[in-house]
Amino acid sequence: MRLASFVIATLLPAGLLALGSVWGGAWIWAGALSVMILWLAMDKVTLLAPADRAGRAIGDGLLVVLAILQFTHLALGIRAITIGLEGWDRVAAFAGFGVFLGQIGNPAAHELIHRSQRGLFRLGAAVYALMLFGHHVSAHRLVHHVHVGTPQDPNSARRGMGFWRFLPRAWIGSFRAGLAAERARSKASGRRNPYAVYLLASALFLGISALLFGPMGVVVHAALAAYAQSQLLVSDYVQHYGLRRSLRPDGKAEPVGPRHSWNARGWYSSAMMLNAPRHSDHHAHPSRPYPQLDLTPEMPLLPAPLPAMAMLALVPPLWRRVMDPRLDRLAAN
């Protein structure tokens, strides 16, 4: 996929939301719709582009810009909701900025925490701390990527589990599992456990919101962060629902393969989320730059783009009606 696609799909909402936070009215609604609805039309009128072998440095530049925008836009969003806008414009601001943090900010931070360069990694970790979700930095890399598709991964939903049961289980389970993994690493290597840093950084960011916008700023910050976290967790739910790794004769899980993640087509929605819907390739190659992630025939496909499936997951009976037969067909092949 061309790098220009990622630039347009991620920075267009950023620009509209920034203008909307100041002027409100049609601008804030355009910003909200650009990140919540525009993908629906664009996916229908554009074709899935081939992978573009752009260098990592090119793609990482956009990641840095998007990470910085999480800090500026969280502040813009809090200001717009607390003192800048009124009435329904505040609703549009909460929805638009919340989805921007969840569906654009999270994929950018996710890419950064998989980078080996210390500065990029720390920037991604700072974005997650801003979202009050710092433990995800440890849990995602040390638990999810290691144990995906097994009962040891809190973020791999078993068949039949609805999203609303999965949500608290995944949040609490990933916090505990990440903490245990970091404690084991600290004991083995003498490295400092980063959980204290995550918590202190989140407290610092909340304190800044309090200084800038008062007590209501803290409430709005926490609400936007919770909204962003829920979007990350529903993505995990959708992308691994019901897929399990078989046990080998030695009792260990088989290696992670293409069939252990659900993937999605959709040119614009994939570009907006930095190719996160090409999830099997990411699990196979966690450090592969997002413009180079690809889809291959053996990868299970969702019946609709990832944002649409995330909305469907909010209604568990409908979700099971759509996805459980696909699990049966996948198991039969």
N, C-alpha and C positions, 0 to 999 in steps of 0.2 A: 504494500500500500504506500502511495506517495506521501512524503513528509508533509507536503502542502495540505493534504487532506486533514492531517492531525492538527495543523496550525489553524485552519479555518474552523474546524469543528469544536476546538477547545477555546480559542481566543475570541470568537464571535460572541458567545454568551458572556465572557468576561467583560468585553467592552460594553455590551448592552446593559448588563447589570450595574456596572459602574455609573453609566449615564442615568439609569433608572433610580439609583440610590440618591441622586441629587435632584433630578427633575420629576421623578414619579410618573404618574399617569401612564400614557402609552409606552413610555420607555421601560418602566419596570415590568409591565406586562409582556412587552416584547422580549425582555431579558429572561423572564421566567419561561415563556413559551419556547424560546430558543434552546433551552437546555432540557425542557420536559416533553415537548411535543414535536419539535422540528424534525427529529430523527425519524419519526413515523412517516412523514412525507418524503424525506430525502432517501430513506432506504428503498422506497418504492420506485424512485425515478433514477437511481444510480446503480451501477453494476459493481460487484465485488472486484476490487482492483487486485492485481497480482502483488506479491511481496516485493518491496523495493529494498535493494541491498544498500541502503544508505548507511554511512558509517555511524558508529555509536556516538561519536562526538557531536554529530549533527542532531541526532535525536535527543541526546542528553541536554543540549542547550534549551530545547523546549521544556524539558522536565524542570530545569532550574527556574525558568520563567513561571511555569505553572505553580511550582512550590511557593515562590515568592508571592504569587497572586492569592494563595490561600490565606496568607497573613493580611494582606491589604483588603481582600474581599470579605473576610470575616469581620474586620473592623467596619467596613462600609455597610455590611448587612446589619450588624448590631446597631449602628447609628441610624440606619434607615428605619429599623423596626422600633427603636426606642424613642427617637426624637425627630427623625427626618421626614417621615411619611405619616399618612393618616388613613384610617378606614381600611378598605379593601386593598389599597396599595401595600399596606403592611403585610397582608396575607400573601400577596404576590411576591413581596421581597423575601419573606420567610421561605416560601416554596422554592423560589429561584436560587437564592443563595444556598439553601440547604442541599438542593440537588447538585449545584455547582461543586460544593465541598465533597459530596458523596460520590458523584459519578465522574468527576474530572480531577478533583483534588486527591481522592483516594488512589486512583490508578497511577497518578504521577508519583505520589509518595511510595506506593508499592514498587514501582520501577526503581526508585532511588535506593530503597533498602536492599535491593538485590545487587547494587553496584559495589565493586571492590574498593573504589576510591573513597577514602575516609570522609572527605568533605561532602560528597554526594550522599553517602549513607547517613551522615549526621543531619543533613538537610531533610531527608525523608523522615528520619526519626523525629525531628522537630515538628514537622507537619502533623504526624500522628499524636504527638504530645499536645499540639494545639487543639486537636480534635478530642482531647481527653481520652485517647486510646493508645497511649504509648506502649502498653504491654503487647500490642499486636506486632510490634517490631520483632520481638523475641518469639512470640507464639507462632507467627506465620512462618518464620524461617526454620525454627528449631523443632516445631511440633507438626504444623500442617504439612510442610513439604516432606517431612520424614514419614509421617504416619497417615497421610491422606488415604482415604478409602478403607480405613481400619477402625475398629472401636476405640483405638487410642487417640484418634483425632476428633476433638469436640466439634470441629467445623465441617465434618463429613456427615450429612444427615442420612440415617438409615431409611429404607423404604417404609412408607406409611407415616413417618413423623411429619406433622404439620409445621409450618414455619413458626407459628406463635409458641409452640413448645420448644422448637429449636433455638429461638432467639436467646432466652436467658441461659439455656444450657451451653450454647456456643460462647457467649460472653464470659460467663463465670468459668466454664471449663477451660477456655483458652488462657484466661488470666492465671489460673492455677497451674496448668500444664506448662505455660511459658516460664512461670516462676520456678517450678521444679527443674526445668531444663537449664535455666540460668544458674540455679544453685549448684547443680551437678557440674556445670562448666567452671564455676568459680572454685569449687572444691578441687577439681582436677588441674586447673591451670593457674589458680591464684588471681584470676581476673576479677575485677569488681563487678558485682551484680548490678545491672543497669536499672533495675526496677525503681530504686530510690530516685534516680535521675529522671525517669519518666514521670513519676508522681510530683517531684519538685517542679519540673518544667511545666506541667499542667497547672499546678497551683500558681506559678508565676504568671502564666497567660491569663488565668482567671483574675488574678490580682490586677493586671493591666486593664482588663475589661472593667473591673470595678472602679479603678481610678479614672478611666476615660468616660464611662457611661453610668456609673453608679450601680446600686444593687440590681436594678433591672437589666443592666448590661451583663451581669453574671448569669442571670436567669436565661436571657436570650442566647448567650454564648453556650451555656449548657444544653439548651434546647436544640440549637443548630448542630452542636456536636453529636447529640443523641440521634438526630435525624441522619447525619452523615454516617454514623456507626451502623445504624439499622440498614442502610443501603449496602454497606460493605458486607454485612452478615447475610443479607438476602441474596447477594451475589454468590457467596460461598454455598449457601443452601441450594440455589438453583444449579450451580455448576458441578456439584458432586452428589446430588440427590440419588440415593439408592445404588450408587456404584461402589462395589466392594472388590478389594483385591483378594484373590484366592490364597489359601495357605499352602505352602510347599510341604513336602514330607518332613522337613526339619522343624516345622512349626512357624517358620518365618513367612511374612507376606511376600507374595511375588513382587518383582520390580514394578514400579509405576510405569504404566503404558498409555497409549493413546485412548484406550477404552475406559479410563478411570476419571475422565472429566467430560462434562457436557460442553459443547461448543455452539457457537451461533454465527450465522451469516448476518449480513446487513452492513453495507459500506459505511454509512454515516454514523450509525450507532457504534460500530467498532472503532471508528476514528475518534469519536468523542471520548471513548473509554480507553484509548491508547491500546487497542487490540486485546483488551482483557478477555473478550469473548472467544479468542483463540486460545483456550485455556489448556488444552492438552499439550500443545507445543511449549507453553510456558513451563508446565510441570516437568516436561522432558528436558528443557534447557532453561533453567531459571535465570541465567545471566544473559540470555539472548536479547538483544535490543528489540523493543516493541515493534519498530517498523518491519522487522524481519520475521515476526511470528507468522505462521502459515496454517492453513487447513489442509488436511489430507483425507482421502476417502475413508480410512478406517476409524476416524474420529467420530464419536456419536454426536449427532446434531440435534439441537433443540428445534421445535417446530416453528419458532418465531424468534425475532431478535431478543437479546438479553433483557432490555428494559421492559418489553412486553411480558416476558416470562416472569420477571420479578414482580410485576403487578399481579399476575395470575397466582403467584405463590402466596399472596396475601389472603386468598380464599382457598383454604386447604382442600375442601371437597372437589372443587373444580380442578385444582392442581393435580390431585391424585387421579381424577378421571382422564386427564390428558397424559400424564407422565407414566403411570403404572403400566399401561399397555405397551409403552415404548421400552420400558425395562424388560417386559416379558419377551418382546421381539429381539431385543439385544441379547438376552440370555440364550435364546434359541439359535442364534447365529454362531 
